[in-house]
Every structure is written in structure tokens, then in C-alpha cells.
Amino acid sequence: MKLKLLLPLLLSGAMPVYGQVNLSGMVPESADSLQKCKIRYFSPGRGGMNRVWDFSKKLGSKESSQVMFMKDSTGMVSVIETFKNSYYRTTPDTLVLLGSETALEKRAYVDDKISKRFPLVYGDSISMPFRCEGMYCGNHPFRELGVTTIKVDAMGAIVLAENDTVDHVRRVHTIDSYSICMDILSLVNDANKGLNKTGMQIVYRRTGSDVNSYDLDVVR
């Protein structure tokens, strides 16, 4: 089974556009790369069958960056972008997120966080819980608990530059519902320059539903 990353459509700001990389087909100690181009946001539209996603006039952006994909001897796949590194492992039918890091935070998923499941057909929906232990700014630990829901909500075709059309495309909608807990006593101490010495643990919680992405995957 081939695990491929194809045209992630993010729902805020500019959208990054990729090609595809066969992650499961990468041999250990190998690397691959793609150019990541930004395009102006447009609505992904409603779900259903026989949909058309037209990128023919949206792929001319000159703003791009390189994304590296590297697989080590243990089978872990590192996806290295300009401001973020993400780490995955693959099974015959699943792409699992192990963790990620940016300049501000590091995340490690104690319970596997599903990123992709193969094969999926139109109408399929799966939900999996996850738990993340993280560190913000090097000394502020936090914990995130949530559920990832993945649903194939549309089928159709992609129109690329020069009207080249890719058929048999499924749209995979991913949503994370989560809560975050952070011990912010150290943040208070930072703000008060050490004046708050009560020893009281202050816990910050946020609950939300964050739409991660609409991904367009080619059915092979």
C-alpha cells in the first residue's frame, strides 16, 4: 500500500501546495524533497460526488520553499520545513504522527496520533484519541488530549496548470478536537520577576475544535 501526501488544503491564510511522496516506499537511510508553493486561500466547497477542484489559475505563485523527507534506519520519516519539523512512522495502512518541533515548542505524542489511514473510500469516517506531552519556550510543559476524526467527504477531479486533469481524487477532511492543560506558575513568575512565590499550581485549560486540513488524495 502506498502512503502519499498530495495537495493539502489548509483552511486559513495562504494554502501550501505540494506534489506527492511515496512515504512507505522510501527505503531506510533515504531522502526525497518537494517544492512547497503558497497560493491564495479559496473555499474547498461542499462535499459529495463528482466535485472539481480547479487549481489551473492558482499555481503560479513565486513564493515557495523546499520540504525535505528523510527516512532513518529505524523507519522514522522526518518532514523538514523552513519553520517546522514533523516526525512520522508508517505501517502497512497508517501514517502516524510521532511528534513535531518549532522554535517555540516541542510535541511528543505519547498515544499515537493518526495522520492518514489507507485505503479509505467515499463515506468512510474514523476517530482515534491522542495524547501529547509538550514543552513551550523550553521550560513550560503542557499536555494536549484530543480526538482526531478523519472522513472522506468528497470525490472528484483536480484541474492543474494547462488544464491537466487528475481524476479519481478523494477529499479527506481531518478535524482535531482537543483540550490543552498547562502549568503556568513559571509564566506568572516570569511576569512578576519572581515575586509570586505562593507555590500554587495554576492550570490553564483550553478546549476547541481545530480544522486541520482538507487533503486531496489520488486513488490508485
C-alpha positions as CSV (number, residue, x, y, z in Angstrom):
1,M,0.0,0.0,0.0
2,K,1.4,3.4,-1.0
3,L,1.2,6.2,1.5
4,K,1.3,9.5,-0.4
5,L,1.0,13.2,0.5
6,L,-0.9,15.1,-2.1
7,L,-2.2,18.7,-2.1
8,P,-3.0,19.6,1.5
9,L,-5.6,22.4,1.6
10,L,-5.4,24.4,4.8
11,L,-8.3,26.5,5.9
12,S,-6.6,29.7,6.9
13,G,-4.4,32.2,5.2
14,A,-2.4,31.1,2.2
15,M,-2.5,27.4,1.3
16,P,0.6,25.4,0.7
17,V,0.6,23.1,-2.3
18,Y,2.7,20.0,-2.6
19,G,3.2,17.2,-5.1
20,Q,3.3,13.7,-3.8
21,V,5.9,11.5,-2.0
22,N,5.6,7.7,-1.5
23,L,6.5,7.6,2.2
24,S,6.0,3.9,2.6
25,G,8.1,3.2,-0.5
26,M,11.1,5.1,0.9
27,V,13.9,2.8,1.9
28,P,15.8,3.4,5.2
29,E,18.6,6.0,5.1
30,S,17.0,7.7,2.1
31,A,15.7,11.2,1.3
32,D,13.3,13.0,-1.1
33,S,12.1,16.6,-1.5
34,L,9.3,18.7,-2.9
35,Q,8.8,22.4,-3.5
36,K,6.1,23.9,-1.4
37,C,4.2,26.7,-3.1
38,K,1.8,29.1,-1.5
39,I,-1.5,30.0,-3.1
40,R,-4.2,32.3,-2.1
41,Y,-7.0,30.7,0.0
42,F,-10.2,29.6,-1.7
43,S,-13.1,27.7,-0.2
44,P,-12.9,23.9,-0.5
45,G,-16.6,23.9,-1.3
46,R,-19.2,21.4,-0.3
47,G,-18.7,17.6,-0.1
48,G,-20.3,15.0,-2.4
49,M,-19.5,13.1,-5.6
50,N,-18.2,14.4,-8.9
51,R,-16.6,17.5,-7.4
52,V,-14.0,19.6,-9.3
53,W,-11.1,21.4,-7.6
54,D,-9.7,23.9,-10.1
55,F,-6.0,24.9,-9.4
56,S,-5.3,25.9,-13.0
57,K,-5.0,29.6,-12.2
58,K,-3.7,29.3,-8.7
59,L,-0.3,27.5,-9.2
60,G,1.7,30.5,-10.5
61,S,3.0,31.7,-7.1
62,K,6.7,32.6,-6.9
63,E,6.7,32.1,-3.1
64,S,8.0,28.6,-2.4
65,S,10.2,26.7,-0.1
66,Q,11.8,23.2,-0.1
67,V,10.3,20.4,2.0
68,M,12.7,17.5,2.8
69,F,11.5,14.0,3.5
70,M,14.1,11.7,5.2
71,K,13.8,8.1,6.5
72,D,16.3,6.8,9.1
73,S,17.4,3.3,9.9
74,T,14.5,2.8,12.3
75,G,11.9,3.7,9.7
76,M,11.0,7.1,11.2
77,V,10.2,9.7,8.5
78,S,11.3,13.3,9.2
79,V,9.5,16.0,7.2
80,I,11.7,19.1,7.4
81,E,10.2,22.5,6.5
82,T,11.5,26.1,7.0
83,F,9.9,26.7,10.4
84,K,8.8,23.2,11.5
85,N,10.0,19.6,11.7
86,S,7.5,16.7,12.0
87,Y,8.2,13.1,12.6
88,Y,6.2,10.1,11.4
89,R,6.2,6.3,11.2
90,T,4.4,4.2,8.7
91,T,2.5,0.9,9.0
92,P,1.0,-1.0,6.0
93,D,-2.2,1.0,6.3
94,T,-1.5,4.0,8.6
95,L,0.7,7.2,8.8
96,V,1.2,8.1,12.4
97,L,2.5,11.4,13.8
98,L,5.1,10.9,16.5
99,G,6.0,14.5,17.3
100,S,6.9,17.9,16.0
101,E,9.1,20.9,16.9
102,T,9.3,24.6,16.1
103,A,11.4,27.4,17.5
104,L,8.8,27.8,20.3
105,E,7.5,24.4,21.1
106,K,8.2,20.6,21.0
107,R,5.5,18.0,20.9
108,A,5.7,14.2,21.6
109,Y,2.6,12.1,21.1
110,V,2.5,9.5,23.9
111,D,-0.5,7.9,22.3
112,D,-0.2,7.6,18.6
113,K,-1.8,10.4,16.6
114,I,-3.2,9.1,13.3
115,S,-2.5,11.3,10.3
116,K,-3.7,9.1,7.4
117,R,-5.3,5.7,7.0
118,F,-5.3,3.7,3.8
119,P,-7.3,2.7,2.0
120,L,-10.4,4.9,2.6
121,V,-13.4,5.2,0.3
122,Y,-16.0,7.9,0.0
123,G,-18.2,8.0,3.2
124,D,-15.6,6.4,5.4
125,S,-15.0,8.0,8.8
126,I,-12.7,7.0,11.6
127,S,-11.9,8.6,15.0
128,M,-8.9,8.0,17.2
129,P,-7.9,9.5,20.6
130,F,-4.4,11.0,21.1
131,R,-2.3,12.5,23.9
132,C,0.6,14.9,23.5
133,E,3.3,15.9,26.1
134,G,4.9,19.2,25.0
135,M,7.3,21.9,26.1
136,Y,6.7,25.6,25.3
137,C,9.7,28.0,25.2
138,G,11.9,25.4,26.7
139,N,10.6,25.4,30.2
140,H,6.8,25.5,30.2
141,P,5.3,21.9,30.0
142,F,1.9,21.3,28.6
143,R,-0.4,18.4,27.8
144,E,-2.9,18.0,25.0
145,L,-5.7,15.5,24.9
146,G,-8.0,15.0,22.0
147,V,-9.6,13.0,19.2
148,T,-8.7,13.0,15.5
149,T,-11.6,12.4,13.1
150,I,-10.8,11.6,9.5
151,K,-13.6,11.5,7.0
152,V,-13.7,11.1,3.2
153,D,-16.4,13.6,2.4
154,A,-15.9,14.2,-1.4
155,M,-14.8,12.6,-4.6
156,G,-13.9,14.2,-7.9
157,A,-11.1,15.6,-10.0
158,I,-8.3,18.2,-9.8
159,V,-7.6,20.6,-12.6
160,L,-3.9,21.6,-12.7
161,A,-1.9,24.1,-14.8
162,E,-2.5,24.0,-18.6
163,N,-5.8,22.2,-17.8
164,D,-4.2,18.9,-17.0
165,T,-6.8,16.9,-15.1
166,V,-6.3,14.3,-12.4
167,D,-9.3,12.0,-11.9
168,H,-10.4,9.6,-9.1
169,V,-9.5,12.1,-6.3
170,R,-10.9,11.8,-2.8
171,R,-11.0,14.6,-0.3
172,V,-10.1,13.7,3.2
173,H,-11.3,16.0,5.9
174,T,-9.3,15.9,9.2
175,I,-10.5,17.6,12.4
176,D,-8.8,17.6,15.8
177,S,-11.0,18.2,18.9
178,Y,-8.8,18.8,21.9
179,S,-8.1,20.4,25.3
180,I,-4.8,21.8,26.5
181,C,-3.6,21.9,30.1
182,M,-0.5,23.9,31.0
183,D,1.2,24.6,34.4
184,I,1.7,28.3,34.1
185,L,3.2,29.0,37.5
186,S,6.5,29.7,35.9
187,L,4.8,32.1,33.4
188,V,3.4,34.0,36.4
189,N,6.8,34.1,38.0
190,D,8.4,35.3,34.8
191,A,5.8,38.1,34.5
192,N,6.3,39.2,38.2
193,K,10.0,38.7,38.1
194,G,9.9,36.0,40.8
195,L,7.5,37.9,43.2
196,N,4.9,35.2,43.0
197,K,6.2,32.6,45.4
198,T,2.9,31.1,46.8
199,G,3.7,27.7,45.3
200,M,0.1,27.5,43.9
201,Q,-0.2,25.5,40.8
202,I,-2.0,27.4,38.1
203,V,-3.5,25.3,35.4
204,Y,-4.6,26.7,32.0
205,R,-7.2,24.8,30.0
206,R,-8.5,25.5,26.5
207,T,-11.0,23.3,24.6
208,G,-11.6,23.7,21.0
209,S,-12.2,22.1,17.6
210,D,-9.5,22.9,15.1
211,V,-9.9,22.1,11.5
212,N,-6.5,20.8,10.4
213,S,-6.9,20.3,6.7
214,Y,-8.7,19.1,3.6
215,D,-6.3,16.7,1.7
216,L,-6.8,15.6,-1.9
217,D,-5.5,12.1,-2.4
218,V,-5.3,10.3,-5.7
219,V,-6.9,6.8,-5.7
220,R,-4.6,4.2,-7.2
